[in-house]
Each structure stands twice: as C-alpha cells, then as structure tokens.
Amino acid sequence: MSFRRPDDIDGLLIMNAVSALAAVHRSAFRKWVLRLYVGCLSTLITL
C-alpha cells in the first residue's frame, strides 16, 4: 500500500532524525577518542 497515515509519516521522520543525530554524535565521539589517542601517542613519543 502506497497510502500512509500522517502519524506513520511523523514516526518515520522522528526515527530518521534520531538516527541522524545518533550518527553525528557517534562520529563526533569517535573523533574525540581519536584525538585523545593521538595526543597520548605524541606525548609518549616526545618523552
């Protein structure tokens, strides 16, 4: 069926927004961990 009720569409939009926010948060967290890891490595190398 191609016809959908508006509440289904709202639910899909909310799910898409939540998954997009989760992906952004996950990538930002990964960048932060990577930066911390590189910082620790460079500190060890310079010692």
Gaussian input, Z-matrix of N, CA and C with variables (Angstrom, degrees):
# hf/3-21g

backbone

0 1
 N
 C     1     B1
 C     2     B2     1     A1
 N     3     B3     2     A2     1     D1
 C     4     B4     3     A3     2     D2
 C     5     B5     4     A4     3     D3
 N     6     B6     5     A5     4     D4
 C     7     B7     6     A6     5     D5
 C     8     B8     7     A7     6     D6
 N     9     B9     8     A8     7     D7
 C    10    B10     9     A9     8     D8
 C    11    B11    10    A10     9     D9
 N    12    B12    11    A11    10    D10
 C    13    B13    12    A12    11    D11
 C    14    B14    13    A13    12    D12
 N    15    B15    14    A14    13    D13
 C    16    B16    15    A15    14    D14
 C    17    B17    16    A16    15    D15
 N    18    B18    17    A17    16    D16
 C    19    B19    18    A18    17    D17
 C    20    B20    19    A19    18    D18
 N    21    B21    20    A20    19    D19
 C    22    B22    21    A21    20    D20
 C    23    B23    22    A22    21    D21
 N    24    B24    23    A23    22    D22
 C    25    B25    24    A24    23    D23
 C    26    B26    25    A25    24    D24
 N    27    B27    26    A26    25    D25
 C    28    B28    27    A27    26    D26
 C    29    B29    28    A28    27    D27
 N    30    B30    29    A29    28    D28
 C    31    B31    30    A30    29    D29
 C    32    B32    31    A31    30    D30
 N    33    B33    32    A32    31    D31
 C    34    B34    33    A33    32    D32
 C    35    B35    34    A34    33    D33
 N    36    B36    35    A35    34    D34
 C    37    B37    36    A36    35    D35
 C    38    B38    37    A37    36    D36
 N    39    B39    38    A38    37    D37
 C    40    B40    39    A39    38    D38
 C    41    B41    40    A40    39    D39
 N    42    B42    41    A41    40    D40
 C    43    B43    42    A42    41    D41
 C    44    B44    43    A43    42    D42
 N    45    B45    44    A44    43    D43
 C    46    B46    45    A45    44    D44
 C    47    B47    46    A46    45    D45
 N    48    B48    47    A47    46    D46
 C    49    B49    48    A48    47    D47
 C    50    B50    49    A49    48    D48
 N    51    B51    50    A50    49    D49
 C    52    B52    51    A51    50    D50
 C    53    B53    52    A52    51    D51
 N    54    B54    53    A53    52    D52
 C    55    B55    54    A54    53    D53
 C    56    B56    55    A55    54    D54
 N    57    B57    56    A56    55    D55
 C    58    B58    57    A57    56    D56
 C    59    B59    58    A58    57    D57
 N    60    B60    59    A59    58    D58
 C    61    B61    60    A60    59    D59
 C    62    B62    61    A61    60    D60
 N    63    B63    62    A62    61    D61
 C    64    B64    63    A63    62    D62
 C    65    B65    64    A64    63    D63
 N    66    B66    65    A65    64    D64
 C    67    B67    66    A66    65    D65
 C    68    B68    67    A67    66    D66
 N    69    B69    68    A68    67    D67
 C    70    B70    69    A69    68    D68
 C    71    B71    70    A70    69    D69
 N    72    B72    71    A71    70    D70
 C    73    B73    72    A72    71    D71
 C    74    B74    73    A73    72    D72
 N    75    B75    74    A74    73    D73
 C    76    B76    75    A75    74    D74
 C    77    B77    76    A76    75    D75
 N    78    B78    77    A77    76    D76
 C    79    B79    78    A78    77    D77
 C    80    B80    79    A79    78    D78
 N    81    B81    80    A80    79    D79
 C    82    B82    81    A81    80    D80
 C    83    B83    82    A82    81    D81
 N    84    B84    83    A83    82    D82
 C    85    B85    84    A84    83    D83
 C    86    B86    85    A85    84    D84
 N    87    B87    86    A86    85    D85
 C    88    B88    87    A87    86    D86
 C    89    B89    88    A88    87    D87
 N    90    B90    89    A89    88    D88
 C    91    B91    90    A90    89    D89
 C    92    B92    91    A91    90    D90
 N    93    B93    92    A92    91    D91
 C    94    B94    93    A93    92    D92
 C    95    B95    94    A94    93    D93
 N    96    B96    95    A95    94    D94
 C    97    B97    96    A96    95    D95
 C    98    B98    97    A97    96    D96
 N    99    B99    98    A98    97    D97
 C   100   B100    99    A99    98    D98
 C   101   B101   100   A100    99    D99
 N   102   B102   101   A101   100   D100
 C   103   B103   102   A102   101   D101
 C   104   B104   103   A103   102   D102
 N   105   B105   104   A104   103   D103
 C   106   B106   105   A105   104   D104
 C   107   B107   106   A106   105   D105
 N   108   B108   107   A107   106   D106
 C   109   B109   108   A108   107   D107
 C   110   B110   109   A109   108   D108
 N   111   B111   110   A110   109   D109
 C   112   B112   111   A111   110   D110
 C   113   B113   112   A112   111   D111
 N   114   B114   113   A113   112   D112
 C   115   B115   114   A114   113   D113
 C   116   B116   115   A115   114   D114
 N   117   B117   116   A116   115   D115
 C   118   B118   117   A117   116   D116
 C   119   B119   118   A118   117   D117
 N   120   B120   119   A119   118   D118
 C   121   B121   120   A120   119   D119
 C   122   B122   121   A121   120   D120
 N   123   B123   122   A122   121   D121
 C   124   B124   123   A123   122   D122
 C   125   B125   124   A124   123   D123
 N   126   B126   125   A125   124   D124
 C   127   B127   126   A126   125   D125
 C   128   B128   127   A127   126   D126
 N   129   B129   128   A128   127   D127
 C   130   B130   129   A129   128   D128
 C   131   B131   130   A130   129   D129
 N   132   B132   131   A131   130   D130
 C   133   B133   132   A132   131   D131
 C   134   B134   133   A133   132   D132
 N   135   B135   134   A134   133   D133
 C   136   B136   135   A135   134   D134
 C   137   B137   136   A136   135   D135
 N   138   B138   137   A137   136   D136
 C   139   B139   138   A138   137   D137
 C   140   B140   139   A139   138   D138

   B1=1.4609
   B2=1.5295
   B3=1.3354
   B4=1.4600
   B5=1.5144
   B6=1.3536
   B7=1.4657
   B8=1.5184
   B9=1.3320
   B10=1.4652
   B11=1.5124
   B12=1.3151
   B13=1.4651
   B14=1.5286
   B15=1.3227
   B16=1.4717
   B17=1.5230
   B18=1.3422
   B19=1.4702
   B20=1.5272
   B21=1.3508
   B22=1.4585
   B23=1.5237
   B24=1.3404
   B25=1.4649
   B26=1.5300
   B27=1.3348
   B28=1.4606
   B29=1.5208
   B30=1.3327
   B31=1.4558
   B32=1.5212
   B33=1.3395
   B34=1.4575
   B35=1.5142
   B36=1.3357
   B37=1.4703
   B38=1.5187
   B39=1.3328
   B40=1.4645
   B41=1.5331
   B42=1.3298
   B43=1.4600
   B44=1.5312
   B45=1.3405
   B46=1.4640
   B47=1.5198
   B48=1.3287
   B49=1.4677
   B50=1.5212
   B51=1.3348
   B52=1.4660
   B53=1.5199
   B54=1.3352
   B55=1.4638
   B56=1.5214
   B57=1.3436
   B58=1.4659
   B59=1.5214
   B60=1.3350
   B61=1.4731
   B62=1.5208
   B63=1.3220
   B64=1.4620
   B65=1.5288
   B66=1.3390
   B67=1.4631
   B68=1.5218
   B69=1.3348
   B70=1.4627
   B71=1.5219
   B72=1.3283
   B73=1.4665
   B74=1.5206
   B75=1.3408
   B76=1.4649
   B77=1.5325
   B78=1.3431
   B79=1.4690
   B80=1.5246
   B81=1.3469
   B82=1.4682
   B83=1.5257
   B84=1.3243
   B85=1.4646
   B86=1.5244
   B87=1.3414
   B88=1.4572
   B89=1.5226
   B90=1.3475
   B91=1.4646
   B92=1.5189
   B93=1.3394
   B94=1.4617
   B95=1.5255
   B96=1.3413
   B97=1.4698
   B98=1.5269
   B99=1.3335
   B100=1.4598
   B101=1.5233
   B102=1.3437
   B103=1.4675
   B104=1.5273
   B105=1.3400
   B106=1.4625
   B107=1.5304
   B108=1.3229
   B109=1.4627
   B110=1.5233
   B111=1.3411
   B112=1.4635
   B113=1.5281
   B114=1.3293
   B115=1.4599
   B116=1.5290
   B117=1.3345
   B118=1.4628
   B119=1.5195
   B120=1.3273
   B121=1.4608
   B122=1.5214
   B123=1.3245
   B124=1.4614
   B125=1.5299
   B126=1.3307
   B127=1.4650
   B128=1.5269
   B129=1.3350
   B130=1.4616
   B131=1.5312
   B132=1.3339
   B133=1.4651
   B134=1.5241
   B135=1.3292
   B136=1.4619
   B137=1.5261
   B138=1.3269
   B139=1.4639
   B140=1.5285
   A1=109.80
   A2=114.82
   A3=118.25
   A4=111.86
   A5=116.72
   A6=119.12
   A7=110.50
   A8=115.70
   A9=119.88
   A10=109.57
   A11=114.78
   A12=118.72
   A13=109.60
   A14=117.57
   A15=120.54
   A16=113.54
   A17=117.79
   A18=118.09
   A19=110.60
   A20=117.75
   A21=119.56
   A22=109.97
   A23=115.97
   A24=119.96
   A25=109.67
   A26=116.99
   A27=119.77
   A28=110.76
   A29=116.45
   A30=120.42
   A31=111.06
   A32=116.95
   A33=120.42
   A34=110.80
   A35=116.65
   A36=119.93
   A37=110.53
   A38=116.24
   A39=119.60
   A40=109.78
   A41=116.35
   A42=119.40
   A43=110.83
   A44=116.57
   A45=119.96
   A46=110.93
   A47=117.06
   A48=120.45
   A49=110.37
   A50=116.98
   A51=120.32
   A52=110.79
   A53=117.12
   A54=119.14
   A55=111.10
   A56=117.23
   A57=119.96
   A58=109.90
   A59=117.06
   A60=119.80
   A61=110.52
   A62=117.26
   A63=120.26
   A64=110.69
   A65=116.98
   A66=119.75
   A67=110.94
   A68=116.71
   A69=120.09
   A70=110.16
   A71=116.70
   A72=120.61
   A73=110.56
   A74=116.39
   A75=120.44
   A76=110.29
   A77=116.89
   A78=119.16
   A79=110.33
   A80=117.10
   A81=119.48
   A82=109.91
   A83=117.31
   A84=120.77
   A85=110.38
   A86=117.17
   A87=120.56
   A88=109.88
   A89=116.85
   A90=119.79
   A91=111.08
   A92=116.51
   A93=120.07
   A94=110.55
   A95=117.06
   A96=120.70
   A97=109.89
   A98=116.48
   A99=119.89
   A100=110.70
   A101=116.26
   A102=119.96
   A103=110.43
   A104=116.45
   A105=120.54
   A106=110.06
   A107=117.09
   A108=122.39
   A109=110.41
   A110=116.31
   A111=120.33
   A112=110.11
   A113=116.88
   A114=120.22
   A115=111.25
   A116=116.58
   A117=120.06
   A118=110.58
   A119=117.89
   A120=121.34
   A121=110.97
   A122=116.45
   A123=119.30
   A124=110.59
   A125=116.91
   A126=119.18
   A127=110.12
   A128=116.45
   A129=119.52
   A130=110.63
   A131=116.21
   A132=119.74
   A133=110.30
   A134=116.87
   A135=119.14
   A136=111.71
   A137=119.24
   A138=120.98
   A139=111.42
   D1=129.93
   D2=-179.27
   D3=-87.94
   D4=-18.43
   D5=-178.43
   D6=-82.80
   D7=132.92
   D8=178.81
   D9=-127.61
   D10=147.95
   D11=176.54
   D12=-75.75
   D13=152.46
   D14=-178.51
   D15=-58.25
   D16=-34.36
   D17=-178.72
   D18=-68.21
   D19=-31.14
   D20=175.44
   D21=-64.92
   D22=-41.65
   D23=-179.70
   D24=-65.25
   D25=-41.55
   D26=177.59
   D27=-60.96
   D28=-42.07
   D29=179.14
   D30=-62.26
   D31=-41.68
   D32=178.78
   D33=-64.51
   D34=-42.19
   D35=179.43
   D36=-62.34
   D37=-41.99
   D38=-179.91
   D39=-65.17
   D40=-42.88
   D41=179.83
   D42=-62.71
   D43=-42.06
   D44=178.74
   D45=-63.26
   D46=-42.35
   D47=180.00
   D48=-64.38
   D49=-41.97
   D50=-179.52
   D51=-64.99
   D52=-43.31
   D53=-179.40
   D54=-67.51
   D55=-35.94
   D56=177.49
   D57=-65.91
   D58=-43.08
   D59=178.17
   D60=-63.31
   D61=-40.30
   D62=179.60
   D63=-64.19
   D64=-40.32
   D65=178.92
   D66=-64.70
   D67=-42.46
   D68=178.60
   D69=-63.31
   D70=-44.40
   D71=-179.17
   D72=-63.86
   D73=-40.24
   D74=-178.71
   D75=-65.23
   D76=-44.26
   D77=-178.59
   D78=-67.64
   D79=-37.15
   D80=178.38
   D81=-65.27
   D82=-40.70
   D83=178.79
   D84=-64.96
   D85=-39.27
   D86=179.69
   D87=-64.81
   D88=-41.34
   D89=177.72
   D90=-62.01
   D91=-40.35
   D92=-179.80
   D93=-64.98
   D94=-44.06
   D95=179.21
   D96=-63.74
   D97=-41.38
   D98=179.58
   D99=-63.20
   D100=-41.78
   D101=179.23
   D102=-63.86
   D103=-41.11
   D104=178.32
   D105=-63.19
   D106=-43.25
   D107=-179.42
   D108=-62.90
   D109=-45.96
   D110=179.42
   D111=-64.67
   D112=-38.03
   D113=177.96
   D114=-61.91
   D115=-44.03
   D116=178.84
   D117=-64.64
   D118=-41.43
   D119=179.67
   D120=-62.24
   D121=-46.33
   D122=-178.13
   D123=-66.21
   D124=-33.84
   D125=177.74
   D126=-67.03
   D127=-39.92
   D128=179.21
   D129=-66.79
   D130=-37.94
   D131=-178.02
   D132=-67.98
   D133=-39.47
   D134=-176.27
   D135=-75.60
   D136=-16.33
   D137=-179.26
   D138=-71.68

